[in-house]
Structures are given as C-alpha cells and as structure tokens.
Amino acid sequence: MEEPTYDPRLIFCRALSRPLATTTLAYQYKLVNCPGKSIVGLLVEYPAGGATPPHRHGGASVSAYVIRGSVLNKMNNDPMKVITQGESWYEAPGCHHRISANASEVEPAAFFVNFVLDTETLEREGPAVLVQYDEEYKDIIARKMSELST
C-alpha cells in the first residue's frame, strides 16, 4: 500500500480533502501511584477516508488499540504500517506521528487511545496538548474546526 501524503493547501478543497476524526473524551484521572502523572482516554473515530494531519502528543506516552476497521500508522521515519482490528501500537514521548488515517475509503475505523502525561502540563495547557499539529497545519485545522462547528 502506498503511503498517503498530506498537502495543507488541500484541507479546504472539498473534492480532495480527507475528513477529520471525531474524538470523545472517555476519562481523565490523576495516577496516584505515579505522582505528577495523569492518564487520559479518548475514543477516536474516522469516517471512511478520514485522516489526522501530522502531529505529536505533547510529551505523552501513548498506546492505542484498534476496535473497528484498520488504520494507517507511520511514526517518525519508520515505514507505514496497517494496524487492524484487535491490534495496538505505542508512541514514545516526542514521537512524530506522520500518518494517522483510516485505511478504508468506504468503511469507518475507530481506536481507543490512552495518554500518560505530566499532570502539570495537562492542567496548564488543557486537552489541546494531547494532539499538537505540525506548524503548517495549525491555522488550517483551526479554521476547518470552526467551519464544522457553525
């Protein structure tokens, strides 16, 4: 399978743009046995053809488990992988998540993701720290999210 590419200029081109994922906060707790750390759980759902632009996770350790469909996953300069239902992956702090997308253009996909990060960072920066888009996508994603909410 060929690796998809992202072109920030195409985010608003309806014919070429990939739909964004929806996320649902499942939980957020301080880890009492790991002072100074918190855990956050999110359900991430991709529509058919959905994708998330390149991003990082604010210093968090991240693990994810695919609960429906298959997703494309490329971290740092590693080869892209197809992660299928029942499989998981791990992202070390600082990892650059270059490709995160639904592998299907016709079926939805979903995964559950756990973030373990500094409580102080989460409290100071809020949930936005969990997904930090690459610089060239920040303004575009903010505009697209604003457009979707109106």
C-alpha positions as CSV (number, residue, x, y, z in Angstrom):
1,M,0.0,0.0,0.0
2,E,1.3,3.4,-1.0
3,E,1.8,6.0,1.8
4,P,-0.8,8.8,1.6
5,T,0.6,12.3,1.5
6,Y,-0.8,15.5,3.2
7,D,-0.9,18.8,1.4
8,P,-2.1,21.6,3.8
9,R,-3.3,23.6,0.8
10,L,-5.9,20.9,0.1
11,I,-7.5,20.8,3.5
12,F,-10.4,23.1,2.3
13,C,-10.7,21.6,-1.2
14,R,-13.8,19.5,-0.7
15,A,-13.1,17.2,-3.6
16,L,-9.6,16.3,-2.3
17,S,-9.8,16.9,1.4
18,R,-9.9,13.9,3.9
19,P,-12.5,14.2,6.7
20,L,-11.1,14.7,10.2
21,A,-11.6,12.2,13.0
22,T,-14.0,12.8,15.8
23,T,-12.8,12.3,19.4
24,T,-14.7,11.6,22.6
25,L,-13.2,12.0,26.0
26,A,-13.7,8.8,27.9
27,Y,-11.8,9.6,31.1
28,Q,-9.2,11.7,32.7
29,Y,-7.5,10.7,36.1
30,K,-4.5,11.6,38.1
31,L,-2.4,8.4,38.7
32,V,-2.0,8.2,42.4
33,N,0.7,5.6,42.2
34,C,2.7,7.8,39.7
35,P,2.8,11.2,41.4
36,G,2.7,14.0,38.9
37,K,1.2,11.9,36.1
38,S,-2.3,11.7,34.6
39,I,-4.0,9.3,32.2
40,V,-6.5,10.4,29.6
41,G,-8.6,8.0,27.4
42,L,-10.1,9.0,24.1
43,L,-12.2,7.2,21.5
44,V,-11.1,8.3,18.0
45,E,-13.4,7.6,15.2
46,Y,-12.6,8.0,11.5
47,P,-15.2,8.2,8.8
48,A,-14.5,6.5,5.6
49,G,-11.3,8.1,4.1
50,G,-10.7,10.1,7.3
51,A,-7.3,11.2,8.5
52,T,-5.4,13.3,11.0
53,P,-2.6,15.6,9.8
54,P,0.9,15.0,11.1
55,H,1.2,15.7,14.8
56,R,2.8,15.0,18.1
57,H,1.3,14.3,21.6
58,G,2.8,16.9,23.9
59,G,5.4,14.7,25.7
60,A,2.8,12.0,26.4
61,S,3.4,8.2,26.3
62,V,0.6,6.9,24.0
63,S,-0.9,3.5,23.5
64,A,-3.8,2.7,21.1
65,Y,-6.0,-0.2,20.3
66,V,-8.0,-0.6,17.1
67,I,-11.6,-1.5,17.9
68,R,-13.1,-1.3,14.3
69,G,-11.6,-1.4,10.9
70,S,-7.9,-0.7,10.0
71,V,-5.8,2.4,10.3
72,L,-2.6,3.5,8.6
73,N,0.1,4.5,11.0
74,K,3.6,6.0,10.4
75,M,5.7,7.2,13.2
76,N,9.0,9.2,12.8
77,N,10.8,7.8,9.8
78,D,9.6,4.2,10.3
79,P,7.7,2.5,7.4
80,M,4.0,2.9,7.4
81,K,2.0,0.1,8.9
82,V,-1.5,-1.1,8.6
83,I,-2.9,-1.7,12.1
84,T,-6.1,-3.9,12.0
85,Q,-8.9,-4.5,14.5
86,G,-7.6,-6.1,17.7
87,E,-4.0,-4.8,17.2
88,S,-2.3,-2.0,19.1
89,W,0.7,0.4,18.9
90,Y,2.8,2.5,21.2
91,E,4.2,6.0,20.7
92,A,7.1,7.2,22.9
93,P,7.1,10.8,24.2
94,G,8.2,13.1,21.4
95,C,7.2,10.7,18.6
96,H,6.2,12.4,15.3
97,H,3.0,10.8,14.1
98,R,3.4,11.4,10.4
99,I,0.5,9.3,9.1
100,S,-2.7,8.6,11.0
101,A,-5.6,7.6,8.7
102,N,-8.4,5.2,8.1
103,A,-7.1,2.5,5.7
104,S,-10.5,2.3,4.0
105,E,-12.2,4.8,1.7
106,V,-15.6,3.1,2.3
107,E,-15.8,1.8,5.9
108,P,-15.3,3.7,9.2
109,A,-12.5,2.9,11.6
110,A,-12.1,3.5,15.4
111,F,-9.4,3.1,18.0
112,F,-9.1,3.8,21.7
113,V,-6.1,5.7,22.8
114,N,-4.5,6.2,26.3
115,F,-2.2,9.2,27.0
116,V,0.0,9.2,30.1
117,L,1.5,12.7,30.6
118,D,2.5,15.2,33.3
119,T,-0.5,16.4,35.3
120,E,1.0,19.9,35.4
121,T,1.2,20.1,31.6
122,L,-2.4,18.8,31.2
123,E,-3.7,21.3,33.8
124,R,-1.8,24.2,32.3
125,E,-2.5,23.5,28.6
126,G,-5.7,21.6,28.7
127,P,-6.8,18.8,26.4
128,A,-5.4,20.6,23.4
129,V,-1.9,19.4,24.5
130,L,-2.9,15.8,23.5
131,V,-2.7,16.5,19.8
132,Q,-0.2,19.1,18.6
133,Y,-0.5,19.5,14.8
134,D,2.6,20.3,12.8
135,E,3.0,24.0,12.4
136,E,1.9,24.2,8.7
137,Y,-1.5,22.7,9.7
138,K,-2.4,24.6,12.9
139,D,-4.2,27.6,11.4
140,I,-5.8,25.5,8.7
141,I,-7.1,22.9,11.2
142,A,-8.4,25.7,13.5
143,R,-10.4,27.2,10.5
144,K,-11.7,23.8,9.5
145,M,-12.9,23.0,13.0
146,S,-14.5,26.4,13.2
147,E,-16.3,25.8,9.9
148,L,-17.5,22.4,11.2
149,S,-19.0,23.9,14.4
150,T,-21.0,26.6,12.6
